[in-house]
Amino acid sequence: MDETKEKTEEITNFDSDFRLKLLEPKKVKFFRAGDALRGTIEDELSCLRVVPMRAFPLSMREQYISLRNMEGNELGIIKNPAELDKESRKLLEEEISKRYFTPVIRSIKSLKDKFGIVEWEVETDRGSKKFITRSIHESLVESKEGFVITDMENNRYEIRDRASLDSHSVSILDRKI
């Protein structure tokens, strides 16, 4: 059994009064009204502002997207947003990227470890950045292909694919982890 299927079974098979409401992607449509993302669930409801949230932001980023109304009440979960129509998927991805602003590290210029504090100097998809984290092991979480790094101000940075880093960056990272 593959890892994703096992995780799916863990999520949907539990003993609780809580019932997970999975939405059928073909019945969900998103629209833009100014800055607001609006949503309609066919034959159920329309919502003037939909707030999408990743149920599992580190382990299953592209699956299980929770849709909430302005009050924070969950409308349901889209298990696989790839099954949405093209326009709705695009709007959902735009909204999620606003909510989860996570610069992607393209290269590591330096990592300096001083008394349990690590100073990072990196190049991201949004330019050069310097930030500070606690120890490497406290601030770095491994994802499928890469890492998510949380700095001392709770900002997140991402190395999506370790193999995409240049050899100098990999060498620096390998010495520290």
N, C-alpha and C positions, 0 to 999 in steps of 0.2 A: 504494500500500500504506500503510495507516495506521501510525502510530508504535508503537502497542501490538503489532501483528502483527510489525513489524520487530524489536522488542525480544524478543518471544517466540522468533522464529527464531534470533536471536543466542544466546539462552540455551540452546536445545535442540540447536542444530547446531554442535557443536564437536568437534575431534579430541582425544580423551583416553580413558584407560582408565576414567575416572570415568563412571558411568552415573547419570543423573538418574532417580529413582524418583517418577513422578507418581502420586498416589493418586486413585482414583475417588471423588469426593465422596459418591456414594450408598452407598458401602461403609464410610464413616467415620462413627462415632458417638461423641459426647462425653457424659460424665456427670460430675457433681460428687460427690465424696466428701469431706465436710468442706471443707478449703481446697484440696484437690488436684483437678486436672482429670484425669479418667481417659479413656482412649480405646480404641476397638476398631476394628480394620480387619477387616471381614468375611472369614472363611475364612483369616485370616493370623495375627493376634495381638491380645492385649489388653495394655494397659499401665497400671500402677497410677498413674503420674504422667506426663502428657504436658506438654512445654514447647514452646509455639508461638513461633516467631520469624519476623519478616519477613525474607525473603531480600533484598528491596530496599526498605529502610525509607523512603527518600526518593523514589525514582522510581516505584515500583509498590506503594504501601502496602496496597492492598486485594487484591493478587494474590500468588501464590507464597509461601505460608505453610509454612515448614519445621516439621515435627513431630519433636521429639526426646524421647528417654527421659531418665530421671534422670541417666544417665551422660553425656549429651550426644551420644549416637549418633543420627544421623538415621534416622527411620523412613520418611520420605518427604515429599513436598511436595504440598500442595493448591494447584493452579494457580488455581482460582477458588472461594473459600470461599462465594460467593453460592449455589453449587449444593448446599451442605450442607442437611440438613433444618433446619427453623426453630429447634428447640431446640439442636441442635449448633452452629449458627451463632452463636446468642446466647451460649452458653457460651464459644466460641472468642473472640468479640469481647470479652467480659468479661476473659478471661485476657490477651489482647493489650493491652488498655487498662491493666491493672495493670503489665505489663512495660514498656510504652512510655508512661510517664507524661509527657505533653507538654501543659503548659498552653497554651490557645489565647488569643492576644492579641486583645482586643476593641477596644482603643483605645491610642494612644500619647500619653502626656501630655508627655513630653520626651525628647530625645536630645541629650546633651552630649558632644561630641568634645573630649577633652583629651589632646594628645600621643600620638595613636594608640590611646587607650583610649576606649571609648564607654560612657557611663552611660545606661542605659535606665530610664525610669519609665513603667510600663504598667498597664493594667487587663486582667486575664485572666479566663477563665471560672472561675477559682479565687480571685479577689480581686486587690487591688493588689499590685504587685511591683516591686522595684528590683533591677537586676542590672547587671553589667559585662561587656563583651565586648572583644575586640581590635578592630581596625579593622572597619568595616562589611563590607568586601569579604572579610575573612578569616572572619567569623562568620556571614555570611548566605548561605544556599544557596537558590536559586530552585527551587520545586516547580511542579507544573502550574498551580495558580491563585494560589499565594502564596509564602511563604518559611518556611524553618526557620532559627532563630537559635540558635547555641550559645554559651553564656556561658563565662566563664573557669573555671568549675567543672564544665564539660562537661554542664550541664543544657541541655535543649532547650526552646524555645518555638516556637510555630507561629502564623503568620498564614495561615489556611487559604484565605481569599478576600480578596484585596486590595480588591475592590469593596465588601466588607461593612464596611470601616473608614469612620469618619466623615471628613468633608473635612479637619478639622484634623490627624488622624492621617496621612492620605494626603499632605498638604502637608509635614509633618515628615519622613516617610519619603522623599518625592521629593527633598527638599533634600539628603539624606545619601547616597542611592545613585546 
